[in-house]
Amino acid sequence: MEQLRAVILAAGEGKRMHSRLPKVLHRLCGRPMLEYVLESAAALTPDITIVVGRGASLVRQTLGSKWHYVRQEKLLGTGHAVLQAVDHFPASGKVLILCGDTPLLESGCLENLVEQSRGLAGVVVTAELAQPHGYGRIIRGDEGLVERIVEEKDASKQEKEITEVNTGTYCFDLALLKKFLPRLSRDNIQGEYYLTDIVVLLKDEGYRVGAELIDDFRAGLGINNRIQLAEAEMILRTRINRRLMSGGVTMLDPSSVYIDSDVKIGQDTIVGPNCVIEKGTTIGEECLIGPGVHLSEAVIGHHVVIQHAVIKACVVDDEGQVGPYIFLDGASG
């Protein structure tokens, strides 16, 4: 199998977040959104390059030295960003290109994408949207192959009526990508090097680009503002709660339970309504947690009952009972 590498684009300014924090570091269920993208990519390859821009030092500090970083000094578009990374790659192989603001895209989708890329110059992940405003439109040919991807600002009235959109996730043949990236032009309304324009360049020289249409359109969409951040949080929270319930945890009202992604809960534990269980918490078996409990970095033993309590950085031993109306903070001494 050809060597697989991944590039994650995380240099965007994220102006619509109206925040001093780089967009990709905004948290979802206790983790920066970029961590979810890294986790999905790392399930397929350890060779991951993150393209950073605004807040580069903070991104490095948050994500750590495990990853390879390259700096996009001037934000001249997605094509320019990818070029900063692939210049350091060998001559051949496959490369995944992901956006750092798409935390809902799971590794299974990426596996399908790589598989579908066999025999093609590239494949793009697409989604069907009832209201596709703001997204690049997928223009398919007679054989169902992708002929062009047209950005919203450059699309004609007829093209804007197309409901299949680009999610910004791709798998390309690396040799072809390195060959055609330098040919991209900034001749568009935004004056940027669009990575999407590479599809036309490939097609014009006889290469084929396919599309992988995902079943759940939400999984491939990016986060551009605080509203979308909250919507993504709801989706991730539902995934976390379903995973825990499938493993033997009872939730009396899952819609009112907020659990971070790394929390561990033992079998036959019951979580009542209005509970917040944050990063670093572990809960044993056959516990009763809630209602109205807030746990953070807490270690809870087996057969514990906690009601209407806040517990931070504390250990509760087996058979313990806490509450109601108790505040424990081990971090404060």
Secondary structure by P-SEA (a helix, b strand, c coil): ccbbbbbbbcccccccccccccccccccccccaaaaaaaaaaacccbbbbbbccaaaaaaaaacccbbbbbccccccaaaaaaacccccccbbbbbbbbcccccccaaaaaaaaaaaccccbbbbbbbbcccccbbbbbbccccccccccccccccccccccccccccccccaaaaaaacccccccccccccccccaaaaaaaaabbbbbbbbbcccccccccccaaaaaaaaaaaaaaaaaaaaaacccccccccccccccccccccbbbbcbbbbccbbbbbcccccccbbbbccbbbbcbbbbccccccccccccccccccbbbbbcccc
